């Protein structure tokens, strides 16, 4: 025979026990989920640091190569008696800057597509990573660098003044990033290497075109500023930006 409950106190205690037990289970489950989120976040940060470490040598040597190329261009212009090197440099900037955006959109889209197969999100991230972040690399950091070097710079934003020049390259870059076979790491690194080489040339061309004509006499500071102009925005657009916005797939 089941034992009868003589009063409601035992029933209340039993219900209370079950209630608090369910709450404790929920809290434990929440702590486990939080620990999983922490582990995933730590793994993401570690992966980003590994990617940055692997791409850092490419960034430094690409900036040095870009300065060599621009140094030869400056030397050639002096030999042929060009009085104002900023005029041809401005034309070259409007070639290298769109091509820079092409490679940036390709690398950013490919990096995101390798981790998450959502086409609309990949297009948005590829566009913002190219136009927004690389605008900082090619325009705003060189503009600030020229100001810090004591030169009066002219702020020229191509996406606003020449959208018909910029957008076709960005669209082509996003499309290329989506069709890269499996978005392999090899193709992504190649795209990133070409990206930062062109970026370094575009950044120096902006300095020459819109203020700092006599840049060779301050080449050391230009090198430091251009390394920052390449590593911070370009690695952010190619690596950090797309990886931070990807969702971890459940294993």
C-alpha positions in Angstrom: 0.0 0.0 0.0 1.4 3.5 -0.9 2.0 5.7 2.1 -0.6 8.5 2.5 0.5 12.0 2.8 -0.9 13.3 6.0 -0.4 17.0 5.1 0.4 19.2 2.2 3.9 20.0 3.5 5.5 16.9 2.0 3.9 17.5 -1.4 5.1 21.1 -1.4 8.6 20.0 -0.5 8.6 17.4 -3.3 7.4 19.9 -5.9 10.0 22.4 -4.7 12.7 19.8 -4.9 11.8 18.9 -8.5 11.5 22.6 -9.4 15.0 23.5 -8.1 16.5 20.3 -9.6 15.2 21.4 -13.0 16.6 24.9 -12.5 20.0 23.5 -11.5 20.1 21.2 -14.5 19.3 24.2 -16.7 22.1 26.2 -15.1 24.6 23.4 -15.6 23.5 23.0 -19.2 23.9 26.8 -19.7 27.4 26.7 -18.1 28.3 23.9 -20.5 27.1 25.8 -23.5 29.0 28.9 -22.3 32.1 26.8 -21.9 31.7 25.5 -25.5 31.2 29.1 -26.7 34.4 30.1 -24.9 36.3 27.2 -26.4 35.1 28.1 -29.9 36.0 31.7 -29.4 39.5 30.8 -28.2 39.9 28.5 -31.2 38.8 31.3 -33.6 41.3 33.8 -32.0 44.1 31.1 -32.2 43.2 30.4 -35.9 43.3 34.1 -36.7 46.7 34.6 -35.0 48.1 31.6 -37.0 46.8 33.1 -40.3 48.3 36.5 -39.5 51.7 34.9 -38.5 51.8 33.0 -41.8 50.9 36.0 -43.9 53.2 38.5 -42.1 56.4 37.7 -44.2 54.4 38.2 -47.4 53.2 41.6 -46.2 56.7 42.9 -45.2 58.4 41.7 -48.4 55.5 42.9 -50.6 55.8 46.4 -49.2 59.6 46.3 -49.8 59.0 45.1 -53.4 56.4 47.8 -54.0 58.9 50.5 -52.8 61.5 49.2 -55.2 59.2 49.3 -58.1 58.0 52.8 -57.2 61.7 53.9 -56.6 62.6 52.7 -60.2 59.5 54.6 -61.5 60.6 57.8 -59.7 64.2 57.4 -60.9 63.0 56.9 -64.5 60.9 60.0 -64.3 63.8 62.1 -63.1 66.0 60.8 -66.0 63.4 61.7 -68.6 62.9 65.1 -67.0 59.4 64.8 -65.7 58.8 68.0 -63.6 55.7 66.8 -61.8 55.7 63.0 -61.0 52.3 63.3 -59.2 50.4 63.6 -62.6 51.5 60.2 -64.0 51.4 58.7 -60.5 47.8 59.7 -60.2 47.0 57.8 -63.4 48.8 54.7 -62.1 47.0 55.0 -58.8 43.6 54.8 -60.6 44.9 51.5 -62.1 46.4 49.9 -59.0 43.7 50.9 -56.6 40.8 49.2 -58.5 43.1 46.1 -59.1 43.8 46.1 -55.4 40.1 46.0 -54.7 39.8 43.2 -57.2 42.3 41.0 -55.3 40.9 42.1 -51.9 37.4 41.1 -52.9 38.7 37.8 -54.2 40.7 37.0 -51.0 38.0 38.1 -48.6 35.2 36.3 -50.3 37.3 33.1 -50.8 38.4 33.1 -47.1 34.7 33.4 -45.9 33.5 30.9 -48.5 36.0 28.4 -47.4 34.4 28.4 -43.9 30.8 29.1 -44.6 28.7 28.5 -47.7 26.2 31.4 -47.6 26.3 33.2 -50.9 24.5 36.4 -49.9 26.5 36.9 -46.8 29.7 36.1 -48.7 28.9 38.8 -51.2 28.2 41.4 -48.5 31.4 40.6 -46.6 33.4 40.6 -49.8 32.1 44.0 -50.8 32.6 45.6 -47.4 36.0 44.0 -46.9 37.2 45.3 -50.2 35.7 48.8 -50.5 35.6 49.7 -46.8 38.7 48.2 -45.3 41.0 48.6 -48.4 39.9 52.2 -48.7 41.6 52.7 -45.3 44.7 51.0 -46.7 45.0 52.9 -50.0 43.6 56.3 -49.0 43.1 57.1 -45.3 46.4 55.7 -43.8 48.5 57.3 -46.6 46.6 60.5 -46.1 47.4 60.4 -42.4 51.0 59.4 -43.1 51.5 62.4 -45.4 50.0 64.7 -42.7 52.4 63.2 -40.1 55.3 63.8 -42.5 54.4 67.5 -42.7 52.8 67.4 -46.1 49.4 69.0 -47.1 47.5 66.1 -48.6 44.4 66.1 -50.8 41.7 63.6 -49.7 40.6 61.7 -52.8 38.0 58.9 -52.3 37.6 56.9 -55.5 34.4 55.0 -54.6 32.6 58.4 -54.3 34.3 60.3 -57.2 34.7 57.3 -59.6 32.1 54.6 -58.8 32.1 53.4 -62.4 35.8 52.7 -62.2 35.7 50.9 -58.8 32.5 48.7 -58.8 33.3 46.5 -61.8 36.5 45.4 -60.2 34.8 44.7 -56.9 32.1 42.7 -58.5 34.6 40.7 -60.5 36.6 40.0 -57.4 33.6 38.7 -55.4 32.6 36.4 -58.3 36.2 35.1 -58.5 36.3 34.4 -54.8 33.1 32.3 -55.1 34.3 30.2 -58.0 37.7 29.4 -56.7 37.7 25.6 -56.5 36.9 24.7 -52.9 38.5 28.0 -51.9 41.7 26.2 -51.2 44.3 27.7 -48.9 46.9 27.8 -51.6 44.7 30.0 -53.9 43.8 32.2 -50.9 47.4 32.8 -50.0 48.3 33.5 -53.6 45.4 36.0 -53.8 46.5 37.6 -50.5 50.1 37.9 -51.7 49.1 39.6 -54.9 46.7 41.7 -52.9 49.3 43.1 -50.5 51.9 43.7 -53.3 49.4 45.8 -55.3 48.2 47.4 -52.1 51.7 48.6 -51.1 52.1 50.1 -54.6 48.7 51.8 -54.5 49.4 53.3 -51.1 52.7 54.8 -52.1 51.1 56.1 -55.4 48.5 57.8 -53.3 51.2 59.5 -51.3 53.0 60.7 -54.4 49.8 61.6 -56.3 48.1 63.7 -53.6 50.8 65.4 -51.7 54.2 63.7 -50.9 56.1 64.1 -54.2 59.6 63.9 -52.7 59.0 60.6 -50.9 62.5 59.0 -51.3 64.1 61.4 -48.7 61.7 60.0 -46.1 61.6 56.4 -47.4 62.3 54.9 -44.0 59.1 56.4 -42.5 57.2 55.7 -45.6 58.2 52.0 -45.3 56.9 51.9 -41.7 53.6 53.7 -42.5 53.1 51.5 -45.6 53.7 48.3 -43.6 51.0 49.5 -41.2 48.8 50.5 -44.1 49.1 47.0 -45.6 49.2 44.7 -42.6 46.4 46.1 -40.5 43.7 46.8 -43.1 44.6 44.1 -45.7 45.1 41.3 -43.3 41.9 42.4 -41.5 39.9 42.3 -44.8 41.4 39.0 -46.0 41.7 37.1 -42.8 40.2 38.6 -39.6 37.0 40.1 -41.0 35.7 37.1 -42.8 36.7 34.6 -40.1 35.1 36.6 -37.3 31.8 36.6 -39.2 31.7 32.9 -40.0 29.6 30.5 -37.9 31.3 27.4 -36.5 29.7 24.3 -37.9 28.8 21.6 -35.4 31.0 18.6 -35.5 
